[in-house]
């Protein structure tokens, strides 16, 4: 993969705008139509596609919470082990007030919501029974006809 192709890929990953990325990597190209066509062709290149896929996977891994992380967070909230920051407005006298930040443990409503979400994940609250059937469904029409 060439250096300009790598620049194109990195620019493309910023906002997924192939035309803009192509013009950034190849500054001599001035027309959007030429840049769009060339970018579309470049996006079909196997090396370019592979590089973009690898970088997207890295970005996904760094920025996106996985299921385990979400479950750990919800459990920490449920148990009251986490802290959140909130803004509190206090009166200072003579009709004036002052805002300050303060950390607090999750309140009952937040803990209940975490419990609800965990319960849904573990299917603790399902009213519907899951029925599994093997075999085919057979419909019998035994209603007499009035002729």
DSSP file (Angstrom, degrees, kcal/mol; ACC not computed):
  #  RESIDUE AA STRUCTURE BP1 BP2  ACC     N-H-->O    O-->H-N    N-H-->O    O-->H-N    TCO  KAPPA ALPHA  PHI   PSI    X-CA   Y-CA   Z-CA
    1    1 A X              0   0    0      0, 0.0     2,-0.0     0, 0.0     0, 0.0   0.000 360.0 360.0 360.0 135.8    0.0    0.0    0.0
    2    2 A X     >  -     0   0    0      1,-0.1     4,-1.8     4,-0.0     5,-0.1  -0.296 360.0-111.5 -79.5 166.1    1.4    3.4   -0.9
    3    3 A X  H  > S+     0   0    0      1,-0.2     4,-2.3     2,-0.2     5,-0.1   0.880 118.6  51.7 -64.0 -39.1    1.8    6.3    1.5
    4    4 A X  H  > S+     0   0    0      2,-0.2     4,-2.6     1,-0.2    -1,-0.2   0.871 107.4  52.4 -68.2 -35.9   -1.0    8.3   -0.3
    5    5 A X  H  > S+     0   0    0      2,-0.2     4,-2.5     1,-0.2    -1,-0.2   0.891 109.1  50.3 -64.9 -37.8   -3.3    5.3    0.0
    6    6 A X  H  X S+     0   0    0     -4,-1.8     4,-2.6     2,-0.2    -2,-0.2   0.910 110.1  49.5 -65.9 -41.7   -2.6    5.2    3.7
    7    7 A X  H  X S+     0   0    0     -4,-2.3     4,-2.6     2,-0.2     5,-0.2   0.924 110.3  51.7 -60.9 -44.0   -3.3    8.9    4.0
    8    8 A X  H  X S+     0   0    0     -4,-2.6     4,-2.7     1,-0.2    -2,-0.2   0.937 110.4  48.1 -56.9 -47.7   -6.6    8.4    2.1
    9    9 A X  H  X S+     0   0    0     -4,-2.5     4,-1.9     2,-0.2    -2,-0.2   0.924 112.4  47.7 -60.7 -46.1   -7.6    5.6    4.5
   10   10 A X  H  < S+     0   0    0     -4,-2.6     4,-0.5     1,-0.2    -1,-0.2   0.891 114.9  45.9 -64.4 -39.5   -6.8    7.6    7.6
   11   11 A X  H >X S+     0   0    0     -4,-2.6     3,-0.9    -5,-0.2     4,-0.8   0.873 109.9  55.0 -69.2 -37.0   -8.7   10.6    6.3
   12   12 A X  H 3X S+     0   0    0     -4,-2.7     4,-2.6    -5,-0.2     3,-0.3   0.870 102.7  56.6 -63.0 -37.2  -11.6    8.4    5.3
   13   13 A X  H 3< S+     0   0    0     -4,-1.9    -1,-0.2     1,-0.2    -2,-0.2   0.651  93.9  70.5 -71.4 -14.5  -11.8    7.1    8.8
   14   14 A X  H <4 S-     0   0    0     -3,-0.9    -1,-0.2    -4,-0.5    -2,-0.2   0.962 131.5 -15.0 -66.1 -51.1  -12.3   10.6   10.2
   15   15 A X  H  < S-     0   0    0     -4,-0.8    -2,-0.2    -3,-0.3    -3,-0.1   0.295  86.7-113.6-138.5   7.9  -15.8   11.1    8.8
   16   16 A X     <  +     0   0    0     -4,-2.6     2,-0.8    -5,-0.3    -3,-0.1   0.770  68.8 141.3  59.1  29.4  -16.2    8.4    6.1
   17   17 A X     >  -     0   0    0     -6,-0.3     4,-2.1    -5,-0.2    -1,-0.2  -0.876  30.9-173.3-101.1 102.1  -16.3   11.0    3.4
   18   18 A X  H  > S+     0   0    0     -2,-0.8     4,-2.4     1,-0.2     5,-0.2   0.863  80.1  53.4 -67.9 -37.5  -14.4    9.3    0.5
   19   19 A X  H  > S+     0   0    0      2,-0.2     4,-2.2     1,-0.2    -1,-0.2   0.943 112.2  43.9 -64.0 -47.7  -14.4   12.4   -1.7
   20   20 A X  H  > S+     0   0    0      1,-0.2     4,-1.7     2,-0.2    -1,-0.2   0.897 113.8  51.6 -63.6 -40.3  -12.9   14.7    1.0
   21   21 A X  H  X S+     0   0    0     -4,-2.1     4,-2.1     2,-0.2    -1,-0.2   0.891 109.2  50.1 -64.4 -39.7  -10.4   12.0    2.0
   22   22 A X  H  X S+     0   0    0     -4,-2.4     4,-2.8     1,-0.2    -1,-0.2   0.917 110.2  49.6 -65.5 -42.2   -9.2   11.5   -1.6
   23   23 A X  H  < S+     0   0    0     -4,-2.2    -1,-0.2     1,-0.2    -2,-0.2   0.810 110.9  51.0 -67.5 -28.5   -8.8   15.3   -2.1
   24   24 A X  H  < S+     0   0    0     -4,-1.7     3,-0.4    -5,-0.2    -1,-0.2   0.879 115.8  40.6 -73.1 -38.4   -6.8   15.4    1.2
   25   25 A X  H  < S+     0   0    0     -4,-2.1     2,-0.4     1,-0.3    -2,-0.2   0.831 126.9  33.9 -78.4 -32.8   -4.5   12.5    0.1
   26   26 A X    ><  +     0   0    0     -4,-2.8     3,-1.8    -5,-0.2    -1,-0.3  -0.741  70.0 177.2-123.3  80.8   -4.2   13.8   -3.5
   27   27 A X  T 3  S+     0   0    0     -2,-0.4    -1,-0.1    -3,-0.4    -4,-0.1   0.650  72.7  69.8 -65.3 -15.6   -4.3   17.6   -3.3
   28   28 A X  T 3  S+     0   0    0      2,-0.0     2,-0.5     0, 0.0    -1,-0.3   0.739  79.2  89.6 -73.7 -20.4   -3.8   18.1   -7.1
   29   29 A X    <   +     0   0    0     -3,-1.8    -3,-0.1    -7,-0.2     3,-0.0  -0.675  49.2 167.7 -78.8 122.0   -7.3   16.7   -7.7
   30   30 A X        +     0   0    0     -2,-0.5     2,-0.3     5,-0.0    -1,-0.2   0.735  46.4  83.5-106.8 -30.7   -9.6   19.7   -7.6
   31   31 A X     >  -     0   0    0      1,-0.1     4,-2.1     2,-0.0     5,-0.1  -0.601  64.9-146.8 -85.2 135.4  -12.9   18.4   -9.0
   32   32 A X  H  > S+     0   0    0     -2,-0.3     4,-2.9     1,-0.2     5,-0.2   0.852  98.3  56.2 -66.1 -34.8  -15.3   16.6   -6.7
   33   33 A X  H  > S+     0   0    0      2,-0.2     4,-2.1     1,-0.2    -1,-0.2   0.910 109.6  44.8 -65.9 -41.0  -16.5   14.3   -9.5
   34   34 A X  H  > S+     0   0    0      2,-0.2     4,-2.5     1,-0.2     5,-0.2   0.919 115.1  48.6 -66.9 -43.3  -13.0   13.1  -10.2
   35   35 A X  H  X S+     0   0    0     -4,-2.1     4,-2.6     1,-0.2    -2,-0.2   0.900 111.4  49.9 -63.9 -41.2  -12.3   12.7   -6.5
   36   36 A X  H  X S+     0   0    0     -4,-2.9     4,-2.2     2,-0.2    -1,-0.2   0.919 113.1  45.4 -64.7 -43.9  -15.5   10.7   -5.9
   37   37 A X  H  X S+     0   0    0     -4,-2.1     4,-2.0    -5,-0.2    -2,-0.2   0.921 115.9  45.9 -65.9 -43.8  -14.9    8.4   -8.8
   38   38 A X  H  X S+     0   0    0     -4,-2.5     4,-2.5     1,-0.2    -2,-0.2   0.882 112.3  51.4 -67.5 -37.5  -11.3    7.8   -7.9
   39   39 A X  H  X S+     0   0    0     -4,-2.6     4,-2.2    -5,-0.2    -1,-0.2   0.902 108.6  51.2 -66.2 -40.7  -12.2    7.3   -4.2
   40   40 A X  H  < S+     0   0    0     -4,-2.2     4,-0.5     1,-0.2    -1,-0.2   0.904 112.1  46.9 -62.4 -40.9  -14.8    4.7   -5.1
   41   41 A X  H >< S+     0   0    0     -4,-2.0     3,-1.1     1,-0.2     4,-0.3   0.905 111.6  51.3 -65.8 -41.2  -12.3    2.8   -7.2
   42   42 A X  H >< S+     0   0    0     -4,-2.5     3,-1.4     1,-0.3    -2,-0.2   0.845 101.8  60.9 -66.3 -33.7   -9.7    3.1   -4.4
   43   43 A X  T 3< S+     0   0    0     -4,-2.2    -1,-0.3     1,-0.3    -2,-0.2   0.654  99.3  57.3 -69.4 -13.8  -12.2    1.7   -1.8
   44   44 A X  T <  S+     0   0    0     -3,-1.1    -1,-0.3    -4,-0.5    -2,-0.2   0.551  79.3 112.5 -90.4  -8.5  -12.4   -1.5   -3.9
   45   45 A X    <>  -     0   0    0     -3,-1.4     4,-2.8    -4,-0.3     5,-0.2  -0.468  69.0-137.6 -65.1 130.9   -8.7   -2.1   -3.6
   46   46 A X  H  > S+     0   0    0      1,-0.2     4,-2.4     2,-0.2     5,-0.2   0.894 101.9  48.0 -61.1 -43.9   -8.1   -5.2   -1.4
   47   47 A X  H  > S+     0   0    0      2,-0.2     4,-2.4     1,-0.2    -1,-0.2   0.901 113.5  47.8 -65.7 -40.1   -5.2   -3.6    0.5
   48   48 A X  H  > S+     0   0    0     -6,-0.2     4,-2.6     2,-0.2     5,-0.2   0.928 112.5  48.7 -66.2 -45.0   -7.2   -0.5    1.2
   49   49 A X  H  X S+     0   0    0     -4,-2.8     4,-2.3     1,-0.2    -2,-0.2   0.906 112.5  48.7 -61.5 -41.6  -10.2   -2.4    2.3
   50   50 A X  H  X S+     0   0    0     -4,-2.4     4,-2.4    -5,-0.2    -1,-0.2   0.923 111.9  48.4 -64.6 -44.9   -8.1   -4.6    4.6
   51   51 A X  H  X S+     0   0    0     -4,-2.4     4,-2.4     1,-0.2    -2,-0.2   0.921 112.9  47.8 -62.6 -44.6   -6.4   -1.6    6.2
   52   52 A X  H  X S+     0   0    0     -4,-2.6     4,-2.6     1,-0.2    -1,-0.2   0.906 111.5  50.7 -63.8 -41.9   -9.7    0.2    6.7
   53   53 A X  H  X S+     0   0    0     -4,-2.3     4,-2.0    -5,-0.2    -1,-0.2   0.905 111.1  48.4 -63.3 -41.6  -11.3   -2.9    8.3
   54   54 A X  H  X S+     0   0    0     -4,-2.4     4,-2.1     2,-0.2    -2,-0.2   0.927 113.2  46.9 -64.1 -45.3   -8.3   -3.4   10.6
   55   55 A X  H  X S+     0   0    0     -4,-2.4     4,-2.7     1,-0.2    -2,-0.2   0.894 110.9  52.0 -65.3 -39.6   -8.4    0.3   11.7
   56   56 A X  H  X S+     0   0    0     -4,-2.6     4,-2.6     1,-0.2    -1,-0.2   0.892 109.0  50.9 -63.2 -38.6  -12.2    0.2   12.2
   57   57 A X  H  X S+     0   0    0     -4,-2.0     4,-2.4     2,-0.2    -2,-0.2   0.902 110.5  49.1 -65.3 -40.9  -11.8   -2.9   14.4
   58   58 A X  H  X S+     0   0    0     -4,-2.1     4,-2.2     2,-0.2    -2,-0.2   0.939 113.5  46.1 -62.3 -46.8   -9.2   -1.1   16.5
   59   59 A X  H  X S+     0   0    0     -4,-2.7     4,-2.4     1,-0.2     5,-0.3   0.898 112.4  51.4 -63.2 -39.8  -11.4    1.9   16.9
   60   60 A X  H  X S+     0   0    0     -4,-2.6     4,-2.1     1,-0.2    -1,-0.2   0.920 110.4  48.5 -63.1 -43.7  -14.4   -0.3   17.7
   61   61 A X  H  < S+     0   0    0     -4,-2.4    -1,-0.2     1,-0.2    -2,-0.2   0.881 115.7  43.7 -65.2 -38.8  -12.4   -2.1   20.4
   62   62 A X  H  < S+     0   0    0     -4,-2.2    -2,-0.2    -5,-0.2    -1,-0.2   0.877 124.8  30.1 -74.7 -38.6  -11.1    1.1   22.0
   63   63 A X  H  < S+     0   0    0     -4,-2.4     2,-0.5    -5,-0.2    -2,-0.2   0.665 104.2  76.1-100.6 -18.9  -14.3    3.1   22.0
   64   64 A X  S  < S-     0   0    0     -4,-2.1     2,-0.3    -5,-0.3    -1,-0.0  -0.814  71.8-131.9-106.0 132.7  -17.1    0.6   22.3
   65   65 A X        -     0   0    0     -2,-0.5     2,-0.1     4,-0.1    -3,-0.1  -0.575  22.4-140.6 -76.1 138.5  -18.1   -1.1   25.5
   66   66 A X     >  -     0   0    0     -2,-0.3     4,-2.0    -5,-0.1     5,-0.2  -0.428  30.7 -95.5 -91.9 175.8  -18.6   -4.8   25.1
   67   67 A X  H  > S+     0   0    0      1,-0.2     4,-2.5     2,-0.2     5,-0.2   0.871 123.4  54.1 -61.1 -39.0  -21.3   -6.8   26.9
   68   68 A X  H  > S+     0   0    0      1,-0.2     4,-2.4     2,-0.2    -1,-0.2   0.921 108.1  49.2 -62.2 -44.4  -19.0   -7.8   29.8
   69   69 A X  H  > S+     0   0    0      2,-0.2     4,-2.2     1,-0.2    -1,-0.2   0.896 111.4  49.5 -63.3 -41.0  -18.2   -4.1   30.5
   70   70 A X  H  X S+     0   0    0     -4,-2.0     4,-2.7     2,-0.2     5,-0.2   0.925 111.5  48.7 -63.9 -44.9  -21.8   -3.1   30.4
   71   71 A X  H  X S+     0   0    0     -4,-2.5     4,-2.1     1,-0.2    -2,-0.2   0.892 110.9  50.5 -63.6 -39.5  -22.8   -5.9   32.8
   72   72 A X  H  X S+     0   0    0     -4,-2.4     4,-2.2     2,-0.2    -1,-0.2   0.905 111.6  48.4 -64.4 -41.1  -20.0   -5.0   35.2
   73   73 A X  H  X S+     0   0    0     -4,-2.2     4,-2.3     2,-0.2    -2,-0.2   0.939 111.6  48.3 -64.4 -47.3  -21.1   -1.4   35.2
   74   74 A X  H  X S+     0   0    0     -4,-2.7     4,-2.5     1,-0.2    -1,-0.2   0.879 111.6  50.8 -61.7 -37.4  -24.7   -2.2   35.8
   75   75 A X  H  X S+     0   0    0     -4,-2.1     4,-2.3    -5,-0.2     6,-0.2   0.901 108.9  51.1 -66.1 -40.9  -23.7   -4.5   38.6
   76   76 A X  H  X>S+     0   0    0     -4,-2.2     5,-2.4     2,-0.2     6,-0.9   0.896 112.2  46.7 -63.7 -39.9  -21.6   -1.8   40.2
   77   77 A X  H ><5S+     0   0    0     -4,-2.3     3,-0.8     3,-0.2    -2,-0.2   0.931 111.1  52.1 -66.2 -45.2  -24.5    0.6   40.0
   78   78 A X  H 3<5S+     0   0    0     -4,-2.5    -2,-0.2     1,-0.3    -1,-0.2   0.893 113.4  43.8 -57.5 -42.2  -26.9   -2.0   41.5
   79   79 A X  H 3<5S-     0   0    0     -4,-2.3    -1,-0.3    -5,-0.1    -2,-0.2   0.564 113.2-117.4 -82.1  -8.6  -24.6   -2.6   44.4
   80   80 A X  T <<5S+     0   0    0     -3,-0.8    -3,-0.2    -4,-0.7    -4,-0.1   0.686  78.0 125.7  81.2  17.7  -23.9    1.1   45.0
   81   81 A X      < +     0   0    0     -5,-2.4    -4,-0.2    -6,-0.2     2,-0.1   0.634  53.9  76.8 -83.9 -14.9  -20.2    0.8   44.2
   82   82 A X        -     0   0    0     -6,-0.9    24,-0.6    -9,-0.1     2,-0.4  -0.483  66.3-147.1 -94.2 166.4  -20.1    3.4   41.5
   83   83 A X  E     -A  105   0A   0     22,-0.2     2,-0.3    -2,-0.1    22,-0.2  -0.980   8.2-163.9-131.3 145.2  -20.2    7.2   41.9
   84   84 A X  E     -A  104   0A   0     20,-2.7    20,-2.6    -2,-0.4     2,-0.5  -0.893  18.8-124.0-124.8 159.6  -21.7    9.9   39.7
   85   85 A X  E     +A  103   0A   0     -2,-0.3     2,-0.3    18,-0.2    18,-0.2  -0.867  31.3 176.8-104.8 134.8  -21.1   13.6   39.6
   86   86 A X  E     -A  102   0A   0     16,-2.9    16,-2.7    -2,-0.5     2,-0.5  -0.930  29.0-119.0-134.5 158.2  -24.0   16.0   40.0
   87   87 A X  E     -A  101   0A   0     -2,-0.3     2,-0.4    14,-0.2    14,-0.2  -0.861  27.0-166.9-100.5 129.0  -24.5   19.8   40.1
   88   88 A X  E     -A  100   0A   0     12,-3.2    12,-2.6    -2,-0.5     2,-0.6  -0.955  10.1-148.7-117.5 132.6  -26.0   21.1   43.3
   89   89 A X  E     -A   99   0A   0     -2,-0.4     2,-0.4    10,-0.2    10,-0.2  -0.896  19.2-172.3-102.6 123.2  -27.3   24.7   43.6
   90   90 A X  E     -A   98   0A   0      8,-3.1     8,-3.0    -2,-0.6     2,-0.3  -0.909  24.3-119.5-117.0 142.0  -26.9   26.2   47.1
   91   91 A X  E     -A   97   0A   0     -2,-0.4     6,-0.3     6,-0.2     3,-0.1  -0.613  20.4-172.3 -76.4 135.9  -28.2   29.5   48.4
   92   92 A X  E     -     0   0A   0      4,-2.4     5,-0.2    -2,-0.3    -1,-0.1   0.398  51.7 -92.1-107.3  -0.6  -25.5   31.9   49.6
   93   93 A X  E >  S+A   96   0A   0      3,-0.9     3,-1.6     0, 0.0    -1,-0.3  -0.125  99.5  55.3 107.5 155.1  -27.9   34.4   51.1
   94   94 A X  T 3  S-     0   0    0      1,-0.3     3,-0.1    -2,-0.1    -3,-0.0   0.826 130.0 -56.0  55.1  38.6  -29.6   37.6   49.9
   95   95 A X  T 3  S+     0   0    0      1,-0.3     2,-0.3     0, 0.0    -1,-0.3   0.551 109.0 122.8  77.4   7.2  -31.3   35.9   46.9
   96   96 A X  E <   -A   93   0A   0     -3,-1.6    -4,-2.4     2,-0.0    -3,-0.9  -0.703  38.6-170.9-101.3 154.0  -28.0   34.6   45.5
   97   97 A X  E     -A   91   0A   0     -6,-0.3     2,-0.4    -2,-0.3    -6,-0.2  -0.946   9.6-152.5-140.1 162.8  -27.0   31.1   44.7
   98   98 A X  E     -A   90   0A   0     -8,-3.0    -8,-3.1    -2,-0.3     2,-0.4  -1.000  11.2-140.6-139.1 136.0  -23.9   29.2   43.8
   99   99 A X  E     +A   89   0A   0     -2,-0.4     2,-0.3   -10,-0.2   -10,-0.2  -0.784  24.7 172.8 -97.2 139.3  -23.6   25.9   41.8
  100  100 A X  E     -A   88   0A   0    -12,-2.6   -12,-3.2    -2,-0.4     2,-0.3  -0.984  29.5-117.1-142.4 155.3  -21.0   23.3   42.8
  101  101 A X  E     +A   87   0A   0     -2,-0.3     2,-0.3   -14,-0.2   -14,-0.2  -0.681  32.9 177.3 -92.3 144.4  -20.2   19.8   41.7
  102  102 A X  E     -A   86   0A   0    -16,-2.7   -16,-2.9    -2,-0.3     2,-0.3  -0.998  23.8-130.3-146.8 145.2  -20.5   16.9   44.0
  103  103 A X  E     +A   85   0A   0     -2,-0.3     2,-0.3   -18,-0.2   -18,-0.2  -0.727  30.9 173.7 -95.9 146.8  -20.1   13.2   43.8
  104  104 A X  E     -A   84   0A   0    -20,-2.6   -20,-2.7    -2,-0.3     2,-0.1  -0.981  32.7-107.7-148.1 157.4  -22.7   10.8   45.1
  105  105 A X  E     -A   83   0A   0     -2,-0.3   -22,-0.2   -22,-0.2   -24,-0.1  -0.438  57.8 -78.5 -77.8 160.4  -23.5    7.1   45.2
  106  106 A X        -     0   0    0    -24,-0.6    -1,-0.1    -2,-0.1     2,-0.1  -0.349  49.7-131.9 -61.8 138.9  -26.4    5.9   43.0
  107  107 A X     >  -     0   0    0     -3,-0.1     4,-2.3     1,-0.1     5,-0.2  -0.256  31.6 -90.5 -83.4 178.8  -29.8    6.6   44.5
  108  108 A X  H  > S+     0   0    0      1,-0.2     4,-2.4     2,-0.2     5,-0.2   0.865 125.2  53.3 -60.2 -39.0  -32.6    4.1   44.8
  109  109 A X  H  > S+     0   0    0      2,-0.2     4,-2.1     1,-0.2    -1,-0.2   0.915 110.7  46.1 -64.7 -43.1  -34.1    4.9   41.4
  110  110 A X  H  > S+     0   0    0      2,-0.2     4,-2.1     1,-0.2    -2,-0.2   0.889 113.3  49.5 -67.0 -39.2  -30.8    4.4   39.6
  111  111 A X  H  X S+     0   0    0     -4,-2.3     4,-2.2     2,-0.2    -2,-0.2   0.887 110.4  50.8 -67.1 -38.2  -30.1    1.1   41.4
  112  112 A X  H  X S+     0   0    0     -4,-2.4     4,-2.4    -5,-0.2    -2,-0.2   0.901 109.3  50.5 -65.0 -41.1  -33.6   -0.1   40.6
  113  113 A X  H  X S+     0   0    0     -4,-2.1     4,-2.5     2,-0.2    -2,-0.2   0.904 110.2  49.9 -63.5 -41.7  -33.1    0.8   36.9
  114  114 A X  H  X S+     0   0    0     -4,-2.1     4,-2.4     2,-0.2    -2,-0.2   0.906 111.1  49.6 -63.0 -40.9  -29.8   -1.2   36.9
  115  115 A X  H  X S+     0   0    0     -4,-2.2     4,-2.6     2,-0.2    -2,-0.2   0.903 110.4  50.8 -63.7 -40.8  -31.5   -4.1   38.5
  116  116 A X  H  X S+     0   0    0     -4,-2.4     4,-2.3     2,-0.2    -2,-0.2   0.926 111.1  47.3 -62.3 -45.5  -34.3   -4.0   35.9
  117  117 A X  H  X S+     0   0    0     -4,-2.5     4,-2.1     2,-0.2    -2,-0.2   0.898 113.5  47.6 -65.2 -40.4  -31.8   -3.9   33.0
  118  118 A X  H  X S+     0   0    0     -4,-2.4     4,-2.4     2,-0.2    -1,-0.2   0.902 110.7  52.6 -66.2 -39.5  -29.8   -6.8   34.5
  119  119 A X  H  <>S+     0   0    0     -4,-2.6     5,-2.9     1,-0.2     6,-0.5   0.887 109.4  48.9 -62.2 -39.3  -33.1   -8.7   35.0
  120  120 A X  H ><5S+     0   0    0     -4,-2.3     3,-1.0     3,-0.2    -1,-0.2   0.904 110.1  51.9 -65.7 -40.5  -34.0   -8.2   31.4
  121  121 A X  H 3<5S+     0   0    0     -4,-2.1    -2,-0.2     1,-0.3    -1,-0.2   0.922 114.6  41.4 -62.0 -43.6  -30.6   -9.4   30.3
  122  122 A X  T 3<5S-     0   0    0     -4,-2.4    -1,-0.3    -5,-0.1    -2,-0.2   0.347 111.4-122.4 -87.4   7.4  -30.9  -12.6   32.3
  123  123 A X  T < 5 +     0   0    0     -3,-1.0     3,-0.5    -4,-0.2    -3,-0.2   0.878  63.4 143.7  54.8  44.8  -34.5  -13.0   31.3
  124  124 A X      < +     0   0    0     -5,-2.9    -4,-0.2     1,-0.2    -1,-0.1   0.718  67.8  46.0 -82.0 -22.2  -35.7  -13.0   34.9
  125  125 A X  S    S+     0   0    0     -6,-0.5     2,-0.3    -9,-0.1    -1,-0.2   0.090  75.2 137.7-111.1  22.4  -39.0  -11.2   34.2
  126  126 A X        -     0   0    0     -3,-0.5    -6,-0.0     1,-0.2     0, 0.0  -0.556  29.7-174.5 -76.7 129.6  -40.3  -13.0   31.1
  127  127 A X        +     0   0    0     -2,-0.3     2,-0.4     2,-0.1    -1,-0.2   0.646  65.2  81.1 -89.9 -20.4  -44.0  -13.7   31.2
  128  128 A X  S    S-     0   0    0      1,-0.0     2,-0.4     2,-0.0    -2,-0.0  -0.693  77.2-134.1 -91.0 137.4  -43.9  -15.7   28.0
  129  129 A X        -     0   0    0     -2,-0.4     2,-0.7     1,-0.0    -2,-0.1  -0.750  17.4-129.9 -88.6 135.6  -42.9  -19.3   28.1
  130  130 A X        -     0   0    0     -2,-0.4     2,-0.5     2,-0.0    -1,-0.0  -0.769  26.7-168.0 -87.2 121.0  -40.4  -20.3   25.4
  131  131 A X        -     0   0    0     -2,-0.7     2,-0.5     2,-0.0    -2,-0.0  -0.933   5.7-162.2-113.5 128.4  -41.7  -23.4   23.7
  132  132 A X        -     0   0    0     -2,-0.5     2,-0.4     2,-0.0    -2,-0.0  -0.927  11.0-175.4-110.5 134.5  -39.5  -25.4   21.4
  133  133 A X        -     0   0    0     -2,-0.5     2,-0.4     2,-0.1    -2,-0.0  -0.971  12.5-158.2-130.3 141.9  -41.1  -27.9   19.0
  134  134 A X        +     0   0    0     -2,-0.4     2,-0.2     2,-0.1    -2,-0.0  -0.939  57.6  39.8-116.2 145.9  -39.6  -30.3   16.6
  135  135 A X  S    S-     0   0    0     -2,-0.4     2,-0.2     2,-0.0    -2,-0.1  -0.456  90.0 -58.9 108.3 175.7  -41.5  -31.6   13.6
  136  136 A X        -     0   0    0     -2,-0.2     2,-0.4     1,-0.0    -2,-0.1  -0.613  44.3-116.7 -96.7 153.9  -43.9  -30.1   11.2
  137  137 A X        -     0   0    0     -2,-0.2     2,-0.5     2,-0.0    -2,-0.0  -0.760  28.6-160.3 -88.0 132.8  -47.2  -28.3   11.8
  138  138 A X        -     0   0    0     -2,-0.4     2,-0.5     2,-0.0     0, 0.0  -0.968   3.1-157.8-119.4 128.6  -50.2  -30.1   10.3
  139  139 A X        -     0   0    0     -2,-0.5     2,-0.5     2,-0.0    -2,-0.0  -0.914   6.7-161.7-107.2 125.2  -53.5  -28.3    9.7
  140  140 A X        -     0   0    0     -2,-0.5     2,-1.0     2,-0.0    -2,-0.0  -0.928   6.6-156.6-110.5 123.9  -56.6  -30.4    9.5
  141  141 A X        +     0   0    0     -2,-0.5    -2,-0.0     1,-0.1     0, 0.0  -0.816  33.0 149.3 -98.8  94.7  -59.7  -29.0    7.9
  142  142 A X        +     0   0    0     -2,-1.0     2,-0.5     2,-0.1    -1,-0.1   0.048  25.1 125.6-115.6  25.4  -62.5  -31.0    9.3
  143  143 A X        -     0   0    0      1,-0.0     2,-0.1    -3,-0.0    -2,-0.0  -0.739  62.9-122.6 -84.0 124.8  -65.2  -28.4    9.3
  144  144 A X        -     0   0    0     -2,-0.5     2,-0.4     1,-0.1    -2,-0.1  -0.381  21.1-127.2 -69.0 145.2  -68.3  -29.7    7.4
  145  145 A X        -     0   0    0     -2,-0.1     2,-0.8     2,-0.0    -1,-0.1  -0.735   9.5-138.5 -90.3 137.4  -69.4  -27.6    4.4
  146  146 A X              0   0    0     -2,-0.4    -2,-0.0     1,-0.1    -1,-0.0  -0.866 360.0 360.0 -93.7 113.4  -73.0  -26.6    4.2
  147  147 A X              0   0    0     -2,-0.8    -1,-0.1     0, 0.0    -2,-0.0   0.406 360.0 360.0-116.0 360.0  -74.1  -27.1    0.5
